[in-house]
């Protein structure tokens, strides 16, 4: 089976790629590394403050989990990889089509 993953470029996505690859070898990865930062609005600032005040245990668990992934999955599987700023572009489409995948996991 020819599998292509379209994923973000974060530690949790790297762990996912490795876990899938260990069960069913993947042919290639497309990773999205956004260079533009989202705008910081008052609602986002208030949301972050509320998260720290009322949901700190969830936030701490997520930070710990990402640290675990960084330690245990330091790199992506050794397969073809395309890293783009926006996964919704023609380059991704052409790269994926050239691989003739049976399945694309997003």
LOVEX-324591 format. One line per 3 residues: number of its first residue (from 1); their letters; for each residue x, y, z of N, C-alpha, C, CB. Coordinates in nm, 4 decimals. Glycine has a CB too. Example, Ala and Ser with C-alpha at 12.3 -4.5 7.8 and 13.67 -1.06 7.14 Angstrom:
1 = as = 1.3190 -0.5690 0.7800 1.2300 -0.4500 0.7800 1.3200 -0.3300 0.7800 1.1308 -0.4473 0.9046 ~ 1.2850 -0.2250 0.7080 1.3670 -0.1060 0.7140 1.2900 0.0030 0.7870 1.4084 -0.0598 0.5725
REM end
This chain:
1 = xxx = 0.0852 -0.1179 0.0000 0.0000 0.0000 0.0000 0.0895 0.1238 0.0000 -0.0968 0.0000 0.1229 ~ 0.0591 0.2173 -0.0848 0.1362 0.3405 -0.0997 0.0681 0.4521 -0.0201 0.1500 0.3799 -0.2504 ~ 0.1276 0.4928 0.0928 0.0670 0.5896 0.1848 0.1470 0.7189 0.1843 0.0590 0.5318 0.3283
4 = xxx = 0.0743 0.8308 0.1782 0.1346 0.9639 0.1905 0.0653 1.0347 0.3058 0.1221 1.0466 0.0566 ~ 0.1441 1.0978 0.3932 0.0893 1.1756 0.5050 0.1036 1.3240 0.4758 0.1603 1.1396 0.6381 ~ -0.0020 1.3993 0.5008 0.0010 1.5461 0.4987 -0.0195 1.5892 0.6436 -0.1107 1.6085 0.4009
7 = xxx = 0.0841 1.6445 0.7045 0.0767 1.6752 0.8466 0.1451 1.8076 0.8782 0.1395 1.5630 0.9282 ~ 0.1233 1.8560 1.0000 0.1939 1.9736 1.0493 0.3368 1.9359 1.0862 0.1207 2.0349 1.1709 ~ 0.4169 2.0351 1.1133 0.5576 2.0102 1.1473 0.5793 2.0370 1.2957 0.6526 2.0990 1.0611
10 = xxx = 0.5177 1.9540 1.3779 0.5285 1.9636 1.5237 0.5642 1.8267 1.5798 0.3960 2.0163 1.5868 ~ 0.6064 1.8247 1.7044 0.6509 1.6994 1.7657 0.5415 1.5931 1.7698 0.7004 1.7258 1.9059 ~ 0.4171 1.6326 1.7951 0.3090 1.5343 1.8003 0.2825 1.4749 1.6615 0.1807 1.5987 1.8561
13 = xxx = 0.2992 1.5547 1.5562 0.2818 1.5055 1.4203 0.3973 1.4132 1.3797 0.2709 1.6230 1.3227 ~ 0.5181 1.4468 1.4253 0.6355 1.3628 1.4011 0.6152 1.2259 1.4673 0.7649 1.4316 1.4551 ~ 0.5627 1.2248 1.5890 0.5357 1.0985 1.6587 0.4306 1.0180 1.5830 0.4887 1.1249 1.8039
16 = xxx = 0.3256 1.0855 1.5353 0.2219 1.0177 1.4589 0.2792 0.9529 1.3342 0.1117 1.1152 1.4210 ~ 0.3621 1.0266 1.2610 0.4234 0.9729 1.1389 0.5060 0.8480 1.1700 0.5122 1.0798 1.0715 ~ 0.5831 0.8518 1.2774 0.6645 0.7364 1.3148 0.5789 0.6177 1.3569 0.7595 0.7736 1.4273
19 = xxx = 0.4736 0.6426 1.4301 0.3865 0.5333 1.4753 0.3159 0.4669 1.3574 0.2827 0.5856 1.5759 ~ 0.2679 0.5475 1.2637 0.2041 0.4905 1.1451 0.3069 0.4115 1.0637 0.1399 0.6021 1.0582 ~ 0.4246 0.4711 1.0447 0.5292 0.4072 0.9650 0.5729 0.2735 1.0243 0.6492 0.4996 0.9528
22 = xxx = 0.5690 0.2601 1.1549 0.6048 0.1331 1.2196 0.5013 0.0236 1.1930 0.6200 0.1537 1.3701 ~ 0.3767 0.0624 1.1685 0.2695 -0.0352 1.1411 0.2541 -0.0615 0.9916 0.1362 0.0144 1.1987 ~ 0.2505 0.0468 0.9139 0.2355 0.0403 0.7684 0.3345 0.1381 0.7082 0.0883 0.0730 0.7232
25 = xxx = 0.4381 0.0917 0.6429 0.5386 0.1836 0.5891 0.4764 0.2900 0.4983 0.6446 0.1055 0.5120 ~ 0.5160 0.4139 0.5226 0.4657 0.5236 0.4404 0.5665 0.5541 0.3296 0.4388 0.6502 0.5272 ~ 0.5144 0.6030 0.2191 0.5992 0.6347 0.1039 0.6582 0.7743 0.1146 0.5199 0.6222 -0.0254
28 = xxx = 0.5795 0.8677 0.1689 0.6266 1.0062 0.1730 0.5477 1.0877 0.2735 0.6169 1.0704 0.0349 ~ 0.6072 1.2011 0.3088 0.5462 1.2976 0.4009 0.5408 1.4341 0.3349 0.6249 1.3051 0.5343 ~ 0.4321 1.5043 0.3600 0.4255 1.6469 0.3298 0.4045 1.7145 0.4647 0.3091 1.6824 0.2249
31 = xxx = 0.4983 1.7998 0.5038 0.4860 1.8713 0.6299 0.4619 2.0191 0.6020 0.6122 1.8517 0.7172 ~ 0.3804 2.0779 0.6869 0.3484 2.2202 0.6743 0.4158 2.2961 0.7875 0.1942 2.2438 0.6759 ~ 0.5037 2.3876 0.7497 0.5731 2.4732 0.8466 0.5347 2.6176 0.8184 0.7290 2.4540 0.8394
34 = xxx = 0.4360 2.6649 0.8873 0.3894 2.8021 0.8644 0.4913 2.9007 0.9187 0.2513 2.8257 0.9305 ~ 0.5285 2.9965 0.8349 0.6241 3.0993 0.8764 0.5539 3.2216 0.9333 0.7118 3.1402 0.7589 ~ 0.4310 3.2441 0.8887 0.3562 3.3591 0.9381 0.2898 3.3221 1.0702 0.2506 3.4059 0.8342
37 = xxx = 0.3010 3.4113 1.1645 0.2406 3.3896 1.2961 0.0975 3.4435 1.2946 0.3249 3.4585 1.4087 ~ 0.0058 3.3756 1.3652 -0.1308 3.4276 1.3720 -0.1332 3.5601 1.4471 -0.2246 3.3258 1.4399 ~ -0.2284 3.6443 1.4086 -0.2413 3.7736 1.4757 -0.2784 3.7544 1.6213 -0.3458 3.8610 1.4056
40 = xxx = -0.2178 3.8348 1.7047 -0.2466 3.8317 1.8472 -0.3582 3.9315 1.8751 -0.1192 3.8640 1.9318 ~ -0.4744 3.8803 1.9123 -0.5894 3.9660 1.9405 -0.6188 3.9628 2.0901 -0.7141 3.9210 1.8589 ~ -0.7008 4.0545 2.1330 -0.7393 4.0595 2.2745 -0.8070 3.9294 2.3169 -0.8331 4.1791 2.3008
43 = xxx = -0.8938 3.8750 2.2327 -0.9611 3.7485 2.2652 -0.8609 3.6347 2.2825 -1.0623 3.7125 2.1559 ~ -0.7581 3.6298 2.1986 -0.6566 3.5256 2.2104 -0.5754 3.5428 2.3386 -0.5639 3.5273 2.0883 ~ -0.5433 3.6662 2.3733 -0.4691 3.6930 2.4970 -0.5527 3.6506 2.6168 -0.4309 3.8432 2.5077
46 = xxx = -0.6803 3.6891 2.6180 -0.7690 3.6520 2.7291 -0.7860 3.4998 2.7363 -0.9071 3.7204 2.7134 ~ -0.7930 3.4361 2.6203 -0.8042 3.2902 2.6174 -0.6819 3.2225 2.6762 -0.8256 3.2421 2.4755 ~ -0.5643 3.2738 2.6451 -0.4398 3.2174 2.6997 -0.4333 3.2360 2.8515 -0.3168 3.2835 2.6330
49 = xxx = -0.4744 3.3538 2.8987 -0.4752 3.3800 3.0431 -0.5722 3.2843 3.1122 -0.5142 3.5280 3.0724 ~ -0.6927 3.2696 3.0561 -0.7921 3.1791 3.1147 -0.7407 3.0354 3.1144 -0.9255 3.1880 3.0378 ~ -0.6730 2.9973 3.0075 -0.6164 2.8623 2.9990 -0.5157 2.8385 3.1104 -0.5498 2.8403 2.8627
52 = xxx = -0.4283 2.9350 3.1331 -0.3270 2.9210 3.2381 -0.3894 2.9180 3.3771 -0.2263 3.0349 3.2295 ~ -0.4953 2.9986 3.3965 -0.5587 3.0058 3.5285 -0.6474 2.8857 3.5590 -0.6404 3.1318 3.5390 ~ -0.7270 2.8440 3.4613 -0.8302 2.7447 3.4892 -0.8020 2.6061 3.4315 -0.9599 2.7934 3.4366
55 = xxx = -0.7124 2.5982 3.3350 -0.6854 2.4703 3.2702 -0.5362 2.4359 3.2732 -0.7356 2.4730 3.1258 ~ -0.4692 2.4770 3.3788 -0.3246 2.4590 3.3845 -0.2839 2.3115 3.3805 -0.2698 2.5238 3.5100 ~ -0.3637 2.2235 3.4395 -0.3262 2.0817 3.4396 -0.3299 2.0249 3.2973 -0.4203 2.0008 3.5321
58 = xxx = -0.4255 2.0684 3.2170 -0.4322 2.0234 3.0782 -0.3149 2.0807 3.0002 -0.5662 2.0646 3.0131 ~ -0.2891 2.2080 3.0209 -0.1772 2.2733 2.9525 -0.0449 2.2072 2.9888 -0.1727 2.4227 2.9874 ~ -0.0250 2.1792 3.1165 0.0983 2.1136 3.1626 0.1118 1.9727 3.1047 0.1009 2.1072 3.3161
61 = xxx = -0.0006 1.9009 3.0947 0.0021 1.7664 3.0376 0.0429 1.7721 2.8908 -0.1354 1.6982 3.0525 ~ -0.0079 1.8705 2.8178 0.0261 1.8855 2.6761 0.1751 1.9188 2.6591 -0.0612 1.9956 2.6112 ~ 0.2264 2.0067 2.7417 0.3688 2.0421 2.7357 0.4554 1.9199 2.7665 0.4007 2.1570 2.8350
64 = xxx = 0.4154 1.8415 2.8653 0.4898 1.7192 2.9002 0.4848 1.6166 2.7872 0.4335 1.6573 3.0291 ~ 0.3688 1.6032 2.7254 0.3537 1.5091 2.6158 0.4414 1.5490 2.4968 0.2071 1.5005 2.5732 ~ 0.4446 1.6779 2.4652 0.5289 1.7249 2.3542 0.6774 1.7031 2.3861 0.5019 1.8752 2.3254
67 = xxx = 0.7172 1.7196 2.5113 0.8559 1.6932 2.5511 0.8883 1.5445 2.5347 0.8802 1.7379 2.6978 ~ 0.7929 1.4593 2.5703 0.8103 1.3148 2.5526 0.8289 1.2813 2.4043 0.6886 1.2377 2.6105 ~ 0.7450 1.3412 2.3198 0.7563 1.3175 2.1754 0.8899 1.3672 2.1211 0.6412 1.3859 2.1009
70 = xxx = 0.9349 1.4836 2.1674 1.0642 1.5368 2.1231 1.1777 1.4396 2.1568 1.0910 1.6742 2.1881 ~ 1.1705 1.3810 2.2752 1.2756 1.2893 2.3195 1.2697 1.1560 2.2455 1.2646 1.2655 2.4697 ~ 1.1495 1.1008 2.2294 1.1345 0.9664 2.1741 1.1188 0.9600 2.0225 1.0177 0.9017 2.2364
73 = xxx = 1.0851 1.0719 1.9622 1.0695 1.0781 1.8167 1.1422 1.2021 1.7652 0.9181 1.0808 1.7759 ~ 1.2748 1.2018 1.7677 1.3505 1.3218 1.7318 1.3499 1.3539 1.5823 1.4916 1.3065 1.7776 ~ 1.3130 1.2554 1.4986 1.3129 1.2815 1.3548 1.1965 1.2086 1.2884 1.4471 1.2383 1.2912
76 = xxx = 1.1696 1.2501 1.1654 1.0663 1.1840 1.0860 1.1215 1.0529 1.0307 1.0172 1.2762 0.9707 ~ 1.0329 0.9624 0.9883 1.0816 0.8414 0.9205 1.1645 0.8797 0.7979 0.9628 0.7501 0.8789 ~ 1.2563 0.7944 0.7612 1.3453 0.8204 0.6480 1.2723 0.7874 0.5174 1.4767 0.7371 0.6605
79 = xxx = 1.1880 0.8813 0.4745 1.1112 0.8678 0.3504 1.1178 1.0002 0.2756 0.9624 0.8268 0.3791 ~ 1.0682 1.0011 0.1525 1.0608 1.1264 0.0776 0.9794 1.2256 0.1581 0.9984 1.1049 -0.0636 ~ 1.0230 1.3524 0.1551 0.9532 1.4542 0.2348 0.9546 1.5876 0.1631 1.0171 1.4685 0.3739
82 = xxx = 0.8400 1.6528 0.1650 0.8264 1.7875 0.1118 0.7771 1.8747 0.2254 0.7291 1.7925 -0.0116 ~ 0.8495 1.9828 0.2542 0.8088 2.0769 0.3586 0.7642 2.2061 0.2913 0.9253 2.1035 0.4607 ~ 0.6432 2.2502 0.3212 0.5862 2.3695 0.2589 0.5292 2.4626 0.3648 0.4772 2.3311 0.1574
85 = xxx = 0.5099 2.5886 0.3262 0.4482 2.6839 0.4183 0.2965 2.6664 0.4227 0.4834 2.8273 0.3777 ~ 0.2386 2.6280 0.3101 0.0938 2.6071 0.3035 0.0672 2.4771 0.2298 0.0220 2.7267 0.2333 ~ 0.0023 2.3853 0.2973 -0.0200 2.2517 0.2415 -0.1187 2.2535 0.1253 -0.0703 2.1578 0.3497
88 = xxx = -0.1946 2.3618 0.1123 -0.2946 2.3728 0.0064 -0.2384 2.4440 -0.1158 -0.4179 2.4465 0.0576 ~ -0.1317 2.3907 -0.1719 -0.0766 2.4543 -0.2915 -0.0477 2.3504 -0.3995 0.0516 2.5322 -0.2569 ~ -0.0195 2.3992 -0.5174 0.0007 2.3132 -0.6349 0.1231 2.2217 -0.6194 0.0165 2.3994 -0.7606
91 = xxx = 0.2267 2.2695 -0.5529 0.3470 2.1885 -0.5328 0.3141 2.0591 -0.4571 0.4537 2.2694 -0.4562 ~ 0.2296 2.0703 -0.3557 0.1887 1.9529 -0.2777 0.1077 1.8582 -0.3650 0.1064 1.9950 -0.1533 ~ 0.0180 1.9142 -0.4435 -0.0644 1.8326 -0.5323 0.0236 1.7563 -0.6318 -0.1666 1.9209 -0.6074
94 = xxx = 0.1175 1.8249 -0.6948 0.2053 1.7599 -0.7925 0.2946 1.6545 -0.7279 0.2914 1.8637 -0.8628 ~ 0.3505 1.6858 -0.6105 0.4346 1.5907 -0.5374 0.3546 1.4641 -0.5053 0.4894 1.6550 -0.4068 ~ 0.2333 1.4839 -0.4553 0.1495 1.3706 -0.4160 0.1079 1.2887 -0.5378 0.0251 1.4197 -0.3404
97 = xxx = 0.0666 1.3551 -0.6430 0.0271 1.2831 -0.7644 0.1422 1.1994 -0.8200 -0.0216 1.3816 -0.8709 ~ 0.2648 1.2524 -0.8113 0.3808 1.1792 -0.8643 0.4059 1.0487 -0.7899 0.5051 1.2662 -0.8572 ~ 0.3563 1.0389 -0.6683 0.3754 0.9185 -0.5869 0.2641 0.8155 -0.6074 0.3832 0.9562 -0.4401
100 = xxx = 0.1555 0.8573 -0.6731 0.0416 0.7694 -0.7007 -0.0037 0.6940 -0.5747 0.0781 0.6693 -0.8113 ~ -0.0403 0.7682 -0.4696 -0.0741 0.7016 -0.3427 -0.2067 0.6259 -0.3488 -0.0799 0.8041 -0.2307 ~ -0.2136 0.5204 -0.2677 -0.3399 0.4498 -0.2475 -0.4249 0.5235 -0.1452 -0.3150 0.3044 -0.2021
103 = xxx = -0.3561 0.5892 -0.0522 -0.4267 0.6618 0.0532 -0.3435 0.7832 0.0960 -0.4554 0.5686 0.1751 ~ -0.4132 0.8918 0.1246 -0.3495 1.0130 0.1802 -0.4094 1.0320 0.3193 -0.3731 1.1426 0.0874 ~ -0.3227 1.0384 0.4183 -0.3682 1.0618 0.5560 -0.3400 1.2074 0.5892 -0.2971 0.9650 0.6586
106 = x = -0.4455 1.2799 0.6260 -0.4341 1.4223 0.6586 -0.4544 1.4385 0.8074 -0.5370 1.5082 0.5786
REM end
